Amino acid sequence: MLFRQIKLIIFAIIFSSCSIMDLRPIGIRMIPDTAWSILPSSQSPIIISFDTAMDKSSIENILTIGSPSGIVNGDIQWEDNTLFFHPSSPWQPGIRYVLRFTGMIRAEDKREHPVSRELPFYVVSRTSLPYLISSIPENNASVYVWNDEILELYFSEPMDRSSTEEALRLDIPGDKIYEWFEDDTILMVSSDRPLNPWTVYSWSISEKATSREAAPLAREYSRRFITDLNREFINVLRVVPLFPPSLENDYRSELWDKWIMAGLSISGEQGLGSGHGIGIEFNKIPDYESLRRSIIFSPPLPGRVEILSPYSAVYIPSRDPEPETRYTMRISGTLRDNEGLRMGDDYLVSFISDIPYLNISSINTGLEFLPDPSYGNILRVRVNTGGIVQLFINFSLPIYPEHYIARRDNVFKVSLTPFFPGHLPSVSLRSASWLSSNTLELQWHGFNSLSVTEPQYYRLLIPGGIGGLENGRGSFLKEDIVIFLELI
C-alpha cells in the first residue's frame, strides 16, 4: 500500500513538471513566392511574412540574397510579423538573383520549424545581359593617328546611350564625338583632333553601361591599340626658287600652282632672286601650322608661308634678300605631318642671293672721267656760266623706266654740300635727267661764277646700304661713296 502511494506521488511530480509539446506548423508567405518570379521594379523589397510573432534573429541569420557578383547587401526592416529586405543598390534587370532561406526558425512561443527554400528570381524582365560582340580596332592593333572613327563598339542589345557613353573610358586628344547606328547597337567614337603618333591608347567600358531595359553590361571590357601604322617620317624632297604668278605662264617650265620654277635647286647657280619665292616640296602632307613655325633663316629673312598643294608650299619673303649674301634656311625637325609625326632631324640648305650689288661704274664731269670711284677720290669739275655744275653718274646695272620710284628717289638721295673753305655758298639741285637706263645727269646751281682764285671743294655723297641708291630689283649700293669735287 505504501509502495503504491509513493508511485502515485512520483507520477504526479513528473506529470506536473512536463508541458504538452506544440506541434502546430508556422505559416510563411514570401515575395517572390515561386522560382523564376519577376519583381515589378528595381526598388521592390523581398518580403517574408509569418502568422505568429517570431524570434527575429533566427530569421535574419539564415536569409541571404545572391547574384553572379556575390552577396547582395541591404537593409532589413520589420513591421509586426513581416520582414522587408531592401537592397542597398537597386536591383538590375537581366541579373539572376537567388533568395536562400534555409535553416531552423523559432517563434516567440518556442515553436521551432525547419525551412529550406531557394528561389531564383529576376527584376523587371528576364532580358539577357548585353555584351560586347566586337570592337574595331582589335586588341593591340596598329592604327593611323588620323581616322574617321577612332573606336567602334558592337553590342548584342540596343544600349542606353547616356550610360554607355559615361561608362566608356578613352583618353584621347580633343573632344570625343559619339555617333550611334543600327538601333543603338553600334557606337562609333571620333575626335576633332588627331591622335598622338607612336602612342598606346587603352580603353575600357564598365558594367555601368546598360541596355535600354536597364540591364547592365555582362562584364567590363578592356583593350588597347597603338598609333604606329604610319612608320614613314615626313621629309623635304626639294627646295627651289620660284617666279611669282604672272599672266604669261611659261609652259616650258614646271608650274607649282601659278608659280614657275626659276631653277632646279635654290643652292645652285640661280639662287634666290628679287621677287622670288621659295618652293618646298614634301613626301607627306605637312601640318600647315607646324610648317609656318618651322622655317627659320640666318641671317633673318622675314616672310610668310602659302600652301600650293597638299604636298607643297611657298615661302614668300616680305623683302628681297640682301645682294650677294649667303643665307641658311632651316626647316626645324619639330615639323609634323598632318598625322602628328615629327620629321626628326633639321633640314638645312644654304644659298647665295642671285642679286648683285649696285655699283657706280664711273662719274664724268665733262672735265674729268673717274672710273670705279671710291671714298675720298677728288674729281675736278668746271663751273659753267650761271654758276652751274654738271655731273654724269653711270651705274653698273640698269634702272629701267618702269622702276620710276627708284629713279625718282635716287635723284634726291644724292647730295652736294660745301666742304672747304667754310665760306662756300650752299648749292641746290637744278635738274636731273636719265639719259639711259644706266646714266643719270645731275645739275646744281648756286656756285660762285667768278674766277676761282683758291682751291674750293664740295662733298658729293652717294649713299649706300639699305635705304641708299637701288635699282628697284633688289640691288643697292653696298656702302656710301664720298667724292670731293674740286671747282675749276
C-alpha positions, 0 to 999 in steps of 0.5 A, a space after each residue: 500500500 505504501 509502495 503504491 502511494 509513493 508511485 502515485 506521488 512520483 507520477 504526479 511530480 513528473 506529470 506536473 513538471 512536463 508541458 504538452 509539446 506544440 506541434 502546430 506548423 508556422 505559416 510563411 508567405 514570401 515575395 517572390 513566392 515561386 522560382 523564376 518570379 519577376 519583381 515589378 521594379 528595381 526598388 521592390 523589397 523581398 518580403 517574408 511574412 509569418 502568422 505568429 510573432 517570431 524570434 527575429 534573429 533566427 530569421 535574419 541569420 539564415 536569409 541571404 540574397 545572391 547574384 553572379 557578383 556575390 552577396 547582395 547587401 541591404 537593409 532589413 526592416 520589420 513591421 509586426 510579423 513581416 520582414 522587408 529586405 531592401 537592397 542597398 543598390 537597386 536591383 538590375 534587370 537581366 541579373 539572376 538573383 537567388 533568395 536562400 532561406 534555409 535553416 531552423 526558425 523559432 517563434 516567440 512561443 518556442 515553436 521551432 520549424 525547419 525551412 529550406 527554400 531557394 528561389 531564383 528570381 529576376 527584376 523587371 524582365 528576364 532580358 539577357 545581359 548585353 555584351 560586347 560582340 566586337 570592337 574595331 580596332 582589335 586588341 593591340 592593333 596598329 592604327 593611323 593617328 588620323 581616322 574617321 572613327 577612332 573606336 567602334 563598339 558592337 553590342 548584342 542589345 540596343 544600349 542606353 546611350 547616356 550610360 554607355 557613353 559615361 561608362 566608356 573610358 578613352 583618353 584621347 586628344 580633343 573632344 570625343 564625338 559619339 555617333 550611334 547606328 543600327 538601333 543603338 547597337 553600334 557606337 562609333 567614337 571620333 575626335 576633332 583632333 588627331 591622335 598622338 603618333 607612336 602612342 598606346 591608347 587603352 580603353 575600357 567600358 564598365 558594367 555601368 553601361 546598360 541596355 535600354 531595359 536597364 540591364 547592365 553590361 555582362 562584364 567590363 571590357 578592356 583593350 588597347 591599340 597603338 598609333 604606329 601604322 604610319 612608320 614613314 617620317 615626313 621629309 623635304 624632297 626639294 627646295 627651289 626658287 620660284 617666279 611669282 604668278 604672272 599672266 604669261 605662264 611659261 609652259 616650258 617650265 614646271 608650274 607649282 600652282 601659278 608659280 614657275 620654277 626659276 631653277 632646279 635647286 635654290 643652292 645652285 647657280 640661280 639662287 634666290 632672286 628679287 621677287 622670288 619665292 621659295 618652293 618646298 616640296 614634301 613626301 607627306 602632307 605637312 601640318 600647315 601650322 607646324 610648317 609656318 613655325 618651322 622655317 627659320 633663316 640666318 641671317 633673318 629673312 622675314 616672310 610668310 608661308 602659302 600652301 600650293 598643294 597638299 604636298 607643297 608650299 611657298 615661302 614668300 619673303 616680305 623683302 628681297 634678300 640682301 645682294 650677294 649674301 649667303 643665307 641658311 634656311 632651316 626647316 626645324 625637325 619639330 615639323 609634323 605631318 598632318 598625322 602628328 609625326 615629327 620629321 626628326 632631324 633639321 633640314 638645312 640648305 644654304 644659298 647665295 642671293 642671285 642679286 648683285 650689288 649696285 655699283 657706280 661704274 664711273 662719274 664724268 664731269 665733262 672735265 674729268 672721267 673717274 672710273 670705279 670711284 671710291 671714298 675720298 677720290 677728288 674729281 675736278 669739275 668746271 663751273 659753267 656760266 650761271 654758276 652751274 655744275 654738271 655731273 654724269 653718274 653711270 651705274 653698273 646695272 640698269 634702272 629701267 623706266 618702269 622702276 620710276 620710284 627708284 629713279 625718282 628717289 635716287 635723284 634726291 638721295 644724292 647730295 652736294 654740300 660745301 666742304 672747304 673753305 667754310 665760306 662756300 655758298 650752299 648749292 641746290 639741285 637744278 635738274 636731273 635727267 636719265 639719259 639711259 637706263 644706266 646714266 643719270 645727269 645731275 645739275 646744281 646751281 648756286 656756285 660762285 661764277 667768278 674766277 676761282 682764285 683758291 682751291 674750293 671743294 664740295 662733298 658729293 655723297 652717294 649713299 649706300 646700304 639699305 635705304 641708299 641708291 637701288 635699282 628697284 630689283 633688289 640691288 643697292 649700293 653696298 656702302 656710301 661713296 664720298 667724292 670731293 669735287 674740286 671747282 675749276 
